[in-house]
Amino acid sequence: MNRSKLAVTATLIVLLVTTAAIAQFGGYRGYGRQRSLIGQDGRPDRRGVPDWKLDDKFKSDVFTFCRIQYNSYGGRWGKWATDYPDADINFSYRLQQLTSLHTHPDGVIIELTDPTLFDYPFIYIIEPGDLNFTEPEVTALRSYLLNGGFLMVDDFWGQYELDNFLAEMKRVFPDRDATEIPLEHPIFHCVYDLKERPQIPAIGRAHPNRVDSNGELITWEGGPDTKDVHYRGLYDDNGRMMAIICHNTDLGDGWEREGEDPWYFKEFSEKKAYPLGINIVFYAMTH
């Protein structure tokens, strides 16, 4: 994997504006929005999110948000497309806006067996609760991670979905276990200094009046097994984190739905989803 130039670029990340200066973009597209969002130019509809052009000389030396299309029990078109394209576009824009990391404006979607997989040092899998890898995907993901790639897994809830995903990862690495990442780990502090391991609910589960008996916001979804947020890391033989598994939280909704509600934006997108997402990319690109 040729990630040296991207890694050098990532080491130069600096904050250019404060989170308080972020303005909202976009809104809800409605049911079925993923199926008809690519324009005649082959690019997703940005719906007001600022655009930018890449320098022709350095098109291969930019960070590209790479979403993985995977098989699930619901078929090939399924949960892998959750939050697309708004999450990908919005997050890519925030990386371009808030850091000095040169970023592709659209991102890409590929399968794990795509020959271009190794061109992308960072890949994203969302809603893997029903994920079902093929044998070629198992082989490809193992090779990708052991050769320097980084996987972020996001937005799945409860014990059943966790058990399913971890069972699939056991097919990739039978002798490795994902372990809890403590708050003290640099991934929570390397750009933004987070004071908690945040739990980000989907926008439909978030409301300023949804509080517990102590007046604290309720941010978990579903039953008791969704109450506690977990961030697990998967490591290689040298101790390098190859994957971060974000369970009982939904960073993707914090990116996708930022334009729909000012309170949700301020409480979850601005304070939690974007800072942690930027930290994860920075850490992945420099380790």
Backbone as CSV, one residue per row, in Angstrom:
resi,resn,N_x,N_y,N_z,CA_x,CA_y,CA_z,C_x,C_y,C_z
1,MET,0.839,-1.196,0.000,0.000,0.000,0.000,0.874,1.244,0.000
2,ASN,0.651,2.138,-0.966,1.402,3.378,-1.034,0.669,4.449,-0.245
3,ARG,1.011,4.566,1.015,0.322,5.554,1.843,1.278,6.603,2.389
4,SER,2.567,6.609,1.938,3.556,7.500,2.528,3.224,8.966,2.283
5,LYS,2.843,9.332,1.041,2.546,10.727,0.757,1.326,11.183,1.517
6,LEU,0.293,10.318,1.591,-0.888,10.676,2.348,-0.568,10.807,3.823
7,ALA,0.284,9.933,4.327,0.652,9.990,5.740,1.407,11.269,6.051
8,VAL,2.302,11.670,5.153,3.033,12.922,5.351,2.066,14.086,5.379
9,THR,1.101,14.094,4.441,0.098,15.150,4.429,-0.677,15.181,5.726
10,ALA,-1.047,14.012,6.230,-1.851,13.958,7.445,-1.105,14.486,8.645
11,THR,0.204,14.348,8.686,0.952,14.864,9.826,0.915,16.372,9.890
12,LEU,0.501,17.036,8.804,0.443,18.486,8.765,-0.936,19.027,9.126
13,ILE,-1.828,18.132,9.545,-3.174,18.581,9.883,-3.119,19.603,11.020
14,VAL,-3.800,20.711,10.813,-3.963,21.711,11.862,-5.404,22.176,11.821
15,LEU,-5.915,22.642,12.938,-7.259,23.192,12.949,-7.240,24.575,12.323
16,LEU,-8.124,24.798,11.369,-8.165,26.078,10.683,-9.267,26.982,11.228
17,VAL,-10.343,26.394,11.750,-11.416,27.176,12.351,-11.870,26.444,13.600
18,THR,-12.565,27.143,14.458,-13.115,26.477,15.631,-14.429,25.826,15.252
19,THR,-14.822,24.821,16.024,-16.093,24.168,15.735,-17.252,25.142,15.862
20,ALA,-17.101,26.167,16.654,-18.187,27.125,16.810,-18.481,27.879,15.521
21,ALA,-17.542,27.854,14.571,-17.713,28.587,13.327,-18.365,27.758,12.232
22,ILE,-18.679,26.509,12.512,-19.262,25.640,11.495,-20.688,26.083,11.200
23,ALA,-21.010,26.165,9.911,-22.378,26.418,9.488,-22.986,25.128,8.968
24,GLN,-24.298,24.989,9.129,-24.958,23.760,8.706,-25.171,23.734,7.199
25,PHE,-25.173,22.501,6.660,-25.469,22.301,5.247,-26.414,21.128,5.109
26,GLY,-27.205,21.149,4.042,-27.998,19.979,3.658,-29.225,19.774,4.518
27,GLY,-29.938,18.710,4.223,-31.142,18.342,4.933,-31.509,16.918,4.582
28,TYR,-32.674,16.505,4.996,-33.067,15.113,4.793,-33.534,14.881,3.362
29,ARG,-33.106,13.771,2.757,-33.457,13.475,1.375,-34.732,12.648,1.267
30,GLY,-35.099,11.934,2.311,-36.290,11.101,2.251,-35.977,9.656,1.933
31,TYR,-36.969,8.804,2.097,-36.792,7.360,1.915,-36.335,7.034,0.494
32,GLY,-35.406,6.108,0.386,-34.934,5.668,-0.921,-33.968,6.632,-1.577
33,ARG,-33.432,7.582,-0.807,-32.619,8.642,-1.388,-31.332,8.125,-2.015
34,GLN,-30.806,6.957,-1.546,-29.525,6.480,-2.064,-29.609,6.038,-3.519
35,ARG,-30.783,5.681,-4.006,-30.888,5.014,-5.295,-30.841,5.963,-6.488
36,SER,-31.094,7.232,-6.297,-31.197,8.140,-7.435,-30.461,9.442,-7.186
37,LEU,-29.260,9.339,-6.642,-28.550,10.534,-6.231,-27.313,10.834,-7.055
38,ILE,-27.031,10.034,-8.059,-25.870,10.266,-8.899,-26.307,11.017,-10.142
39,GLY,-25.689,12.170,-10.392,-26.057,12.987,-11.523,-25.470,12.479,-12.827
40,GLN,-25.771,13.179,-13.896,-25.274,12.788,-15.205,-23.751,12.883,-15.302
41,ASP,-23.156,13.689,-14.445,-21.697,13.796,-14.436,-21.040,12.689,-13.637
42,GLY,-21.841,11.754,-13.086,-21.293,10.643,-12.322,-20.979,10.975,-10.887
43,ARG,-21.323,12.180,-10.443,-21.041,12.601,-9.074,-22.329,12.673,-8.267
44,PRO,-22.243,12.455,-6.959,-23.448,12.571,-6.119,-23.917,14.015,-6.014
45,ASP,-25.207,14.189,-5.828,-25.810,15.504,-5.641,-25.349,16.081,-4.307
46,ARG,-24.702,17.243,-4.360,-24.144,17.834,-3.138,-25.183,18.649,-2.369
47,ARG,-26.220,19.109,-3.016,-27.309,19.834,-2.360,-26.826,20.966,-1.470
48,GLY,-25.962,21.799,-2.030,-25.538,23.000,-1.317,-24.252,22.872,-0.541
49,VAL,-23.734,21.662,-0.359,-22.452,21.523,0.326,-21.349,22.044,-0.598
50,PRO,-20.496,22.948,-0.127,-19.479,23.532,-1.001,-18.642,22.476,-1.715
51,ASP,-18.278,22.788,-2.940,-17.495,21.888,-3.776,-16.104,22.476,-3.983
52,TRP,-15.187,21.668,-4.406,-13.849,22.147,-4.731,-13.220,21.207,-5.747
53,LYS,-12.227,21.707,-6.467,-11.544,20.918,-7.478,-10.189,20.470,-6.966
54,LEU,-9.795,19.287,-7.402,-8.499,18.749,-7.028,-7.447,19.223,-8.028
55,ASP,-6.251,19.417,-7.540,-5.125,19.729,-8.409,-4.820,18.512,-9.272
56,ASP,-4.838,18.687,-10.575,-4.608,17.564,-11.488,-3.287,16.856,-11.221
57,LYS,-2.310,17.579,-10.718,-0.986,16.991,-10.482,-0.960,16.108,-9.231
58,PHE,-1.954,16.276,-8.365,-1.902,15.565,-7.080,-3.206,14.830,-6.777
59,LYS,-3.930,14.411,-7.812,-5.214,13.753,-7.585,-5.084,12.458,-6.797
60,SER,-3.943,11.793,-6.914,-3.757,10.530,-6.192,-3.174,10.737,-4.808
61,ASP,-2.906,11.985,-4.432,-2.279,12.273,-3.143,-3.220,13.019,-2.212
62,VAL,-4.509,12.712,-2.299,-5.487,13.322,-1.416,-6.168,12.228,-0.605
63,PHE,-6.721,12.621,0.520,-7.482,11.665,1.316,-8.842,11.456,0.663
64,THR,-9.237,10.202,0.488,-10.523,9.866,-0.108,-11.318,8.998,0.856
65,PHE,-12.502,9.460,1.201,-13.387,8.681,2.066,-13.878,7.489,1.257
66,CYS,-13.539,6.285,1.704,-13.808,5.071,0.937,-14.819,4.200,1.675
67,ARG,-16.018,4.137,1.142,-17.102,3.336,1.719,-17.083,1.947,1.075
68,ILE,-17.252,0.931,1.919,-17.227,-0.448,1.435,-18.645,-0.974,1.215
69,GLN,-18.885,-1.486,0.020,-20.124,-2.194,-0.282,-19.926,-3.664,0.069
70,TYR,-20.812,-4.197,0.913,-20.659,-5.571,1.373,-21.981,-6.316,1.216
71,ASN,-21.919,-7.597,1.342,-23.118,-8.424,1.294,-23.726,-8.518,2.695
72,SER,-25.048,-8.490,2.754,-25.747,-8.701,4.017,-26.918,-9.626,3.749
73,TYR,-27.574,-10.032,4.804,-28.659,-10.989,4.643,-29.844,-10.391,3.901
74,GLY,-29.831,-9.059,3.732,-30.879,-8.413,2.961,-30.540,-8.248,1.497
75,GLY,-29.365,-8.725,1.074,-28.973,-8.590,-0.320,-27.808,-7.641,-0.478
76,ARG,-27.334,-7.510,-1.709,-26.144,-6.703,-1.974,-26.416,-5.213,-1.799
77,TRP,-27.602,-4.754,-2.194,-27.969,-3.371,-1.877,-28.664,-3.394,-0.534
78,GLY,-28.055,-2.827,0.442,-28.635,-2.924,1.761,-28.016,-1.933,2.712
79,LYS,-27.679,-2.396,3.901,-27.266,-1.501,4.972,-25.948,-0.781,4.698
80,TRP,-25.129,-1.322,3.828,-23.846,-0.669,3.531,-24.049,0.758,3.021
81,ALA,-25.221,1.055,2.442,-25.483,2.372,1.854,-26.124,3.345,2.835
82,THR,-26.300,2.943,4.084,-26.906,3.827,5.080,-26.143,5.156,5.151
83,ASP,-26.885,6.244,5.175,-26.364,7.614,5.308,-25.676,8.132,4.043
84,TYR,-25.636,7.312,2.985,-25.006,7.759,1.746,-25.994,8.590,0.926
85,PRO,-25.546,9.657,0.221,-24.173,10.153,0.148,-23.857,11.282,1.116
86,ASP,-24.859,11.735,1.889,-24.657,12.937,2.695,-23.539,12.787,3.716
87,ALA,-23.463,11.621,4.389,-22.414,11.437,5.391,-21.035,11.560,4.746
88,ASP,-20.850,10.933,3.605,-19.555,10.935,2.928,-19.186,12.340,2.456
89,ILE,-20.155,13.022,1.848,-19.904,14.362,1.323,-19.652,15.346,2.457
90,ASN,-20.516,15.325,3.475,-20.374,16.272,4.574,-19.069,16.063,5.331
91,PHE,-18.743,14.798,5.617,-17.516,14.544,6.358,-16.283,14.935,5.535
92,SER,-16.301,14.636,4.247,-15.183,15.031,3.394,-15.031,16.550,3.370
93,TYR,-16.162,17.257,3.313,-16.098,18.711,3.337,-15.530,19.216,4.653
94,ARG,-15.943,18.628,5.766,-15.432,19.090,7.062,-13.927,18.833,7.188
95,LEU,-13.453,17.711,6.655,-12.006,17.478,6.657,-11.292,18.563,5.860
96,GLN,-11.842,18.902,4.704,-11.242,19.928,3.860,-11.319,21.296,4.520
97,GLN,-12.429,21.558,5.209,-12.653,22.863,5.817,-11.876,23.063,7.113
98,LEU,-11.875,22.056,7.968,-11.362,22.218,9.324,-9.905,21.818,9.488
99,THR,-9.338,21.169,8.503,-7.947,20.738,8.598,-7.201,21.126,7.326
100,SER,-5.917,20.890,7.304,-5.128,21.142,6.096,-4.948,19.877,5.272
101,LEU,-5.726,18.861,5.579,-5.663,17.614,4.825,-6.435,17.771,3.513
102,HIS,-5.749,17.676,2.389,-6.401,17.769,1.089,-7.281,16.533,0.888
103,THR,-8.527,16.762,0.543,-9.542,15.715,0.581,-10.325,15.680,-0.721
104,HIS,-10.647,14.467,-1.173,-11.490,14.298,-2.347,-12.904,14.752,-2.002
105,PRO,-13.565,15.534,-2.854,-14.873,16.087,-2.476,-16.012,15.078,-2.442
106,ASP,-15.888,13.945,-3.137,-17.006,13.016,-3.255,-16.835,11.728,-2.466
107,GLY,-15.602,11.225,-2.346,-15.396,9.891,-1.813,-15.686,8.850,-2.877
108,VAL,-15.504,7.573,-2.512,-15.735,6.472,-3.450,-16.454,5.340,-2.726
109,ILE,-17.069,4.463,-3.521,-17.663,3.227,-3.026,-17.004,2.079,-3.773
110,ILE,-16.442,1.120,-3.043,-15.845,-0.051,-3.687,-16.189,-1.291,-2.872
111,GLU,-15.969,-2.443,-3.460,-16.057,-3.707,-2.750,-14.667,-4.113,-2.276
112,LEU,-14.619,-4.968,-1.272,-13.319,-5.388,-0.733,-12.483,-6.132,-1.762
113,THR,-13.113,-6.722,-2.736,-12.386,-7.463,-3.770,-11.979,-6.583,-4.945
114,ASP,-12.292,-5.296,-4.875,-11.897,-4.372,-5.942,-10.376,-4.253,-5.971
115,PRO,-9.741,-4.326,-7.140,-8.283,-4.219,-7.203,-7.741,-2.887,-6.718
116,THR,-8.598,-1.851,-6.640,-8.128,-0.545,-6.176,-8.154,-0.411,-4.657
117,LEU,-8.569,-1.447,-3.936,-8.685,-1.361,-2.475,-7.425,-0.806,-1.840
118,PHE,-6.287,-1.259,-2.309,-5.026,-0.873,-1.671,-4.607,0.555,-2.004
119,ASP,-5.381,1.239,-2.825,-5.127,2.655,-3.089,-5.675,3.543,-1.984
120,TYR,-6.485,2.965,-1.104,-7.164,3.751,-0.075,-6.738,3.276,1.307
121,PRO,-5.971,4.086,2.038,-5.493,3.653,3.361,-6.552,3.651,4.446
122,PHE,-7.739,4.195,4.148,-8.827,4.257,5.130,-10.103,3.766,4.451
123,ILE,-10.802,2.814,5.098,-12.083,2.342,4.573,-13.121,2.375,5.692
124,TYR,-14.399,2.467,5.276,-15.505,2.673,6.212,-16.591,1.643,5.941
125,ILE,-17.003,0.946,6.988,-18.128,0.012,6.914,-19.182,0.458,7.917
126,ILE,-20.416,0.572,7.439,-21.500,1.038,8.299,-22.562,-0.050,8.435
127,GLU,-23.235,-0.073,9.561,-24.325,-0.997,9.878,-24.001,-2.457,9.541
128,PRO,-22.965,-3.028,10.174,-22.568,-4.395,9.841,-23.287,-5.477,10.640
129,GLY,-24.426,-5.133,11.218,-25.111,-6.107,12.069,-25.558,-7.360,11.336
130,ASP,-25.799,-7.246,10.025,-26.177,-8.404,9.215,-25.138,-8.694,8.134
131,LEU,-23.954,-8.162,8.326,-22.892,-8.338,7.333,-22.536,-9.817,7.180
132,ASN,-22.221,-10.191,5.945,-21.847,-11.576,5.651,-20.763,-11.563,4.580
133,PHE,-19.489,-11.703,5.005,-18.376,-11.673,4.064,-18.360,-12.933,3.199
134,THR,-17.993,-12.762,1.943,-17.649,-13.906,1.107,-16.211,-14.310,1.426
135,GLU,-15.805,-15.498,1.027,-14.431,-15.930,1.289,-13.408,-15.016,0.610
136,PRO,-13.628,-14.592,-0.641,-12.679,-13.644,-1.235,-12.594,-12.325,-0.464
137,GLU,-13.709,-11.862,0.120,-13.675,-10.637,0.912,-12.889,-10.839,2.202
138,VAL,-13.037,-12.001,2.822,-12.255,-12.313,4.022,-10.770,-12.223,3.709
139,THR,-10.355,-12.833,2.631,-8.942,-12.833,2.241,-8.457,-11.420,1.936
140,ALA,-9.268,-10.675,1.200,-8.878,-9.322,0.809,-8.750,-8.408,2.023
141,LEU,-9.714,-8.483,2.952,-9.672,-7.614,4.126,-8.477,-7.960,5.004
142,ARG,-8.189,-9.236,5.168,-7.033,-9.630,5.969,-5.751,-9.055,5.373
143,SER,-5.586,-9.203,4.079,-4.394,-8.692,3.420,-4.309,-7.175,3.517
144,TYR,-5.433,-6.517,3.326,-5.474,-5.054,3.385,-5.045,-4.542,4.757
145,LEU,-5.607,-5.106,5.814,-5.291,-4.625,7.153,-3.863,-4.944,7.562
146,LEU,-3.378,-6.111,7.216,-2.010,-6.482,7.592,-0.964,-5.707,6.796
147,ASN,-1.373,-5.109,5.695,-0.442,-4.349,4.871,-0.592,-2.841,5.040
148,GLY,-1.146,-2.420,6.160,-1.152,-1.006,6.494,-2.473,-0.305,6.396
149,GLY,-3.530,-0.982,5.936,-4.829,-0.344,5.824,-5.515,-0.175,7.168
150,PHE,-6.526,0.695,7.196,-7.264,0.986,8.428,-8.752,0.927,8.136
151,LEU,-9.485,0.254,9.016,-10.927,0.087,8.889,-11.640,0.791,10.032
152,MET,-12.656,1.592,9.676,-13.569,2.159,10.667,-14.934,1.504,10.486
153,VAL,-15.493,0.971,11.579,-16.805,0.330,11.568,-17.733,1.164,12.455
154,ASP,-18.946,1.417,11.970,-19.808,2.408,12.627,-21.274,1.998,12.549
155,ASP,-22.056,2.479,13.520,-23.511,2.456,13.490,-24.100,1.051,13.491
156,PHE,-23.876,0.328,14.583,-24.630,-0.903,14.821,-24.850,-1.020,16.318
157,TRP,-25.978,-1.628,16.687,-26.465,-1.531,18.045,-26.875,-2.897,18.569
158,GLY,-26.646,-3.119,19.875,-27.126,-4.317,20.546,-26.204,-5.508,20.392
159,GLN,-26.452,-6.509,21.241,-25.560,-7.667,21.316,-25.630,-8.545,20.070
160,TYR,-26.823,-8.714,19.519,-26.944,-9.578,18.338,-26.083,-9.052,17.190
161,GLU,-26.196,-7.757,16.904,-25.429,-7.190,15.791,-23.933,-7.248,16.081
162,LEU,-23.547,-7.016,17.338,-22.139,-7.111,17.697,-21.625,-8.531,17.515
163,ASP,-22.374,-9.503,18.007,-21.937,-10.895,17.889,-21.759,-11.298,16.432
164,ASN,-22.692,-10.866,15.586,-22.586,-11.210,14.168,-21.334,-10.615,13.544
165,PHE,-21.096,-9.339,13.816,-19.932,-8.704,13.204,-18.630,-9.304,13.718
166,LEU,-18.529,-9.520,15.031,-17.299,-10.091,15.575,-17.061,-11.503,15.046
167,ALA,-18.139,-12.255,14.815,-17.997,-13.587,14.224,-17.432,-13.494,12.809
168,GLU,-17.876,-12.495,12.051,-17.334,-12.306,10.705,-15.868,-11.890,10.763
169,MET,-15.510,-11.050,11.733,-14.106,-10.646,11.867,-13.234,-11.801,12.333
170,LYS,-13.819,-12.752,13.062,-13.072,-13.945,13.445,-12.693,-14.780,12.231
171,ARG,-13.493,-14.694,11.186,-13.126,-15.358,9.945,-11.908,-14.678,9.318
172,VAL,-11.806,-13.368,9.512,-10.665,-12.611,8.979,-9.426,-12.861,9.818
173,PHE,-9.573,-12.790,11.141,-8.455,-12.987,12.068,-8.880,-13.950,13.174
174,PRO,-8.772,-15.247,12.962,-9.203,-16.211,13.978,-8.458,-16.079,15.296
175,ASP,-7.240,-15.557,15.267,-6.417,-15.505,16.478,-6.343,-14.105,17.085
176,ARG,-7.217,-13.195,16.670,-7.178,-11.831,17.211,-8.551,-11.446,17.746
177,ASP,-8.532,-10.691,18.858,-9.763,-10.192,19.450,-9.726,-8.672,19.495
178,ALA,-10.859,-8.054,19.234,-10.984,-6.608,19.365,-11.150,-6.265,20.840
179,THR,-10.376,-5.312,21.324,-10.382,-4.947,22.738,-10.818,-3.502,22.923
180,GLU,-11.384,-3.227,24.089,-11.902,-1.898,24.391,-10.776,-0.860,24.380
181,ILE,-11.051,0.286,23.762,-10.073,1.381,23.696,-10.368,2.345,24.835
182,PRO,-9.427,2.565,25.749,-9.699,3.455,26.877,-9.711,4.916,26.441
183,LEU,-10.354,5.753,27.225,-10.438,7.178,26.924,-9.051,7.811,26.824
184,GLU,-8.079,7.237,27.530,-6.731,7.810,27.519,-6.005,7.597,26.195
185,HIS,-6.533,6.761,25.338,-5.853,6.456,24.079,-5.755,7.713,23.212
186,PRO,-4.625,7.883,22.491,-4.443,9.084,21.659,-5.527,9.302,20.610
187,ILE,-6.233,8.261,20.202,-7.249,8.442,19.160,-8.357,9.377,19.619
188,PHE,-8.530,9.532,20.919,-9.545,10.445,21.442,-8.993,11.846,21.716
189,HIS,-7.710,12.064,21.426,-7.091,13.336,21.810,-6.161,13.919,20.750
190,CYS,-5.910,13.217,19.653,-4.811,13.601,18.763,-5.046,14.905,18.001
191,VAL,-6.275,15.272,17.751,-6.577,16.576,17.156,-7.514,17.329,18.091
192,TYR,-8.689,16.767,18.315,-9.622,17.313,19.304,-9.469,16.527,20.606
193,ASP,-9.406,17.250,21.707,-9.240,16.625,23.017,-10.617,16.298,23.586
194,LEU,-11.070,15.066,23.341,-12.400,14.657,23.795,-12.368,14.284,25.272
195,LYS,-13.400,14.654,25.976,-13.492,14.387,27.413,-14.292,13.133,27.723
196,GLU,-14.831,12.510,26.681,-15.619,11.294,26.838,-15.494,10.470,25.571
197,ARG,-15.885,9.214,25.681,-16.060,8.390,24.489,-17.526,8.557,24.094
198,PRO,-17.797,9.370,23.092,-19.169,9.847,22.892,-20.101,8.788,22.326
199,GLN,-21.348,8.875,22.747,-22.417,8.085,22.144,-23.296,9.034,21.334
200,ILE,-23.428,8.742,20.052,-24.168,9.602,19.133,-25.384,8.834,18.643
201,PRO,-26.577,9.270,18.974,-27.782,8.568,18.526,-28.183,9.017,17.129
202,ALA,-28.991,8.201,16.451,-29.626,8.647,15.225,-30.531,9.829,15.552
203,ILE,-30.731,10.672,14.566,-31.473,11.909,14.831,-32.886,11.635,15.327
204,GLY,-33.485,10.530,14.899,-34.836,10.205,15.335,-34.923,9.780,16.788
205,ARG,-33.779,9.450,17.382,-33.744,9.039,18.789,-33.201,10.136,19.694
206,ALA,-32.969,11.305,19.137,-32.360,12.390,19.903,-33.361,13.528,20.088
207,HIS,-33.498,13.975,21.326,-34.402,15.091,21.608,-33.963,15.727,22.920
208,PRO,-33.996,17.045,23.008,-33.539,17.697,24.249,-34.362,17.328,25.467
209,ASN,-35.596,16.851,25.272,-36.441,16.460,26.404,-36.362,14.971,26.713
210,ARG,-35.561,14.235,25.961,-35.409,12.798,26.218,-34.278,12.621,27.226
211,VAL,-34.631,12.659,28.497,-33.655,12.631,29.574,-34.025,11.558,30.574
212,ASP,-33.022,11.145,31.372,-33.274,10.157,32.414,-33.679,10.853,33.716
213,SER,-33.766,10.075,34.786,-34.231,10.626,36.067,-33.265,11.650,36.652
214,ASN,-32.025,11.651,36.172,-31.034,12.624,36.639,-30.936,13.837,35.724
215,GLY,-31.809,13.873,34.705,-31.786,14.994,33.787,-30.739,14.884,32.703
216,GLU,-30.093,13.715,32.599,-29.077,13.512,31.569,-29.727,13.045,30.275
217,LEU,-29.186,13.519,29.156,-29.719,13.116,27.861,-29.630,11.604,27.682
218,ILE,-30.690,11.007,27.173,-30.667,9.590,26.797,-30.214,9.502,25.347
219,THR,-29.098,8.863,25.125,-28.513,8.816,23.781,-28.448,7.407,23.224
220,TRP,-28.953,6.440,23.969,-28.875,5.067,23.485,-30.178,4.686,22.794
221,GLU,-30.107,3.652,21.962,-31.235,3.214,21.157,-31.622,1.787,21.540
222,GLY,-32.905,1.497,21.510,-33.342,0.123,21.708,-33.316,-0.330,23.155
223,GLY,-32.940,-1.620,23.349,-32.975,-2.239,24.663,-31.760,-1.933,25.511
224,PRO,-31.678,-2.576,26.686,-30.566,-2.325,27.611,-29.190,-2.622,27.016
225,ASP,-29.124,-3.532,26.037,-27.821,-3.874,25.461,-27.322,-2.822,24.483
226,THR,-28.055,-1.730,24.338,-27.579,-0.617,23.513,-27.175,0.591,24.367
227,LYS,-27.273,0.453,25.679,-27.091,1.612,26.562,-25.649,2.096,26.621
228,ASP,-24.695,1.177,26.632,-23.287,1.541,26.827,-22.552,1.582,25.501
229,VAL,-21.894,2.686,25.253,-21.115,2.836,24.027,-19.810,2.060,24.144
230,HIS,-19.366,1.492,23.036,-18.106,0.751,23.020,-17.276,1.162,21.798
231,TYR,-15.993,1.381,22.047,-15.026,1.578,20.967,-13.951,0.518,21.139
232,ARG,-13.889,-0.398,20.198,-12.935,-1.497,20.266,-11.883,-1.339,19.178
233,GLY,-10.652,-1.739,19.502,-9.570,-1.699,18.543,-9.087,-3.098,18.201
234,LEU,-8.682,-3.277,16.966,-8.095,-4.528,16.489,-6.675,-4.209,16.055
235,TYR,-5.698,-4.993,16.540,-4.294,-4.634,16.399,-3.504,-5.718,15.674
236,ASP,-2.408,-5.296,15.002,-1.520,-6.268,14.370,-0.445,-6.711,15.359
237,ASP,0.505,-7.491,14.890,1.523,-8.038,15.789,2.444,-6.977,16.365
238,ASN,2.508,-5.823,15.726,3.353,-4.733,16.208,2.596,-3.737,17.075
239,GLY,1.344,-4.039,17.361,0.554,-3.151,18.195,-0.093,-2.010,17.442
240,ARG,-0.008,-2.005,16.115,-0.660,-0.963,15.328,-2.164,-1.243,15.254
241,MET,-2.952,-0.226,15.535,-4.388,-0.376,15.405,-4.744,-0.494,13.929
242,MET,-5.399,-1.596,13.562,-5.827,-1.821,12.183,-7.280,-1.433,11.967
243,ALA,-8.066,-1.426,13.046,-9.497,-1.139,12.918,-10.015,-0.546,14.211
244,ILE,-10.966,0.370,14.075,-11.737,0.855,15.217,-13.185,0.477,14.978
245,ILE,-13.788,-0.142,15.977,-15.153,-0.653,15.887,-16.010,0.191,16.824
246,CYS,-16.861,1.018,16.249,-17.680,1.955,17.010,-19.079,1.344,17.167
247,HIS,-19.371,0.815,18.355,-20.600,0.055,18.610,-21.500,0.807,19.568
248,ASN,-22.788,0.742,19.344,-23.784,1.486,20.115,-23.565,2.989,19.987
249,THR,-23.286,3.414,18.781,-23.141,4.826,18.456,-23.258,4.978,16.949
250,ASP,-23.491,6.208,16.493,-23.806,6.437,15.086,-23.160,7.730,14.610
251,LEU,-21.853,7.685,14.379,-21.171,8.873,13.873,-21.725,9.283,12.508
252,GLY,-22.068,8.286,11.681,-22.544,8.574,10.335,-23.775,9.455,10.312
253,ASP,-24.693,9.270,11.274,-25.868,10.126,11.324,-25.488,11.536,11.737
254,GLY,-24.499,11.653,12.614,-24.024,12.977,12.993,-23.460,13.741,11.808
255,TRP,-22.878,13.022,10.854,-22.386,13.657,9.629,-23.528,13.903,8.647
256,GLU,-24.309,12.851,8.388,-25.348,12.935,7.362,-26.418,13.962,7.689
257,ARG,-26.879,13.974,8.929,-28.107,14.691,9.271,-27.843,16.057,9.888
258,GLU,-26.628,16.560,9.713,-26.253,17.793,10.394,-27.153,18.965,10.019
259,GLY,-27.723,18.962,8.805,-28.478,20.115,8.350,-29.940,20.127,8.731
260,GLU,-30.413,19.118,9.450,-31.846,18.982,9.675,-32.361,19.676,10.921
261,ASP,-31.536,19.739,11.952,-32.019,20.271,13.220,-30.874,20.982,13.927
262,PRO,-31.010,22.272,14.251,-29.915,23.013,14.880,-29.458,22.409,16.208
263,TRP,-30.410,21.910,16.999,-30.025,21.333,18.295,-29.198,20.070,18.096
264,TYR,-29.648,19.185,17.207,-28.889,17.954,16.940,-27.503,18.290,16.406
265,PHE,-27.439,19.256,15.515,-26.152,19.679,14.958,-25.207,20.148,16.056
266,LYS,-25.685,21.036,16.908,-24.825,21.590,17.953,-24.442,20.543,18.992
267,GLU,-25.395,19.678,19.347,-25.162,18.730,20.431,-24.347,17.524,19.997
268,PHE,-24.561,17.036,18.770,-23.946,15.776,18.369,-23.000,15.900,17.175
269,SER,-23.386,16.628,16.135,-22.497,16.746,14.974,-21.259,17.549,15.322
270,GLU,-21.472,18.732,15.833,-20.378,19.668,16.076,-19.484,19.246,17.240
271,LYS,-20.104,18.776,18.327,-19.326,18.461,19.529,-18.703,17.071,19.506
272,LYS,-19.320,16.133,18.752,-18.924,14.737,18.920,-18.594,14.033,17.609
273,ALA,-19.532,14.014,16.669,-19.346,13.194,15.469,-18.184,13.675,14.611
274,TYR,-18.130,14.976,14.357,-17.030,15.477,13.539,-15.687,15.441,14.269
275,PRO,-15.595,15.901,15.525,-14.299,15.807,16.204,-13.747,14.389,16.280
276,LEU,-14.591,13.418,16.640,-14.082,12.052,16.729,-13.738,11.515,15.349
277,GLY,-14.559,11.790,14.343,-14.250,11.334,12.995,-12.921,11.872,12.502
278,ILE,-12.668,13.158,12.736,-11.397,13.759,12.333,-10.248,13.128,13.102
279,ASN,-10.438,12.888,14.400,-9.394,12.210,15.180,-9.071,10.837,14.606
280,ILE,-10.108,10.087,14.250,-9.892,8.731,13.741,-9.101,8.757,12.447
281,VAL,-9.469,9.670,11.532,-8.734,9.774,10.258,-7.287,10.181,10.513
282,PHE,-7.084,11.193,11.360,-5.725,11.634,11.655,-4.901,10.491,12.241
283,TYR,-5.489,9.779,13.202,-4.746,8.684,13.821,-4.451,7.581,12.802
284,ALA,-5.436,7.244,11.986,-5.248,6.190,10.992,-4.146,6.544,9.997
285,MET,-4.058,7.809,9.627,-3.123,8.230,8.605,-1.710,8.454,9.134
286,THR,-1.549,8.472,10.429,-0.225,8.744,11.006,0.320,7.591,11.834
287,HIS,-0.333,6.448,11.811,0.138,5.309,12.581,0.166,4.054,11.700
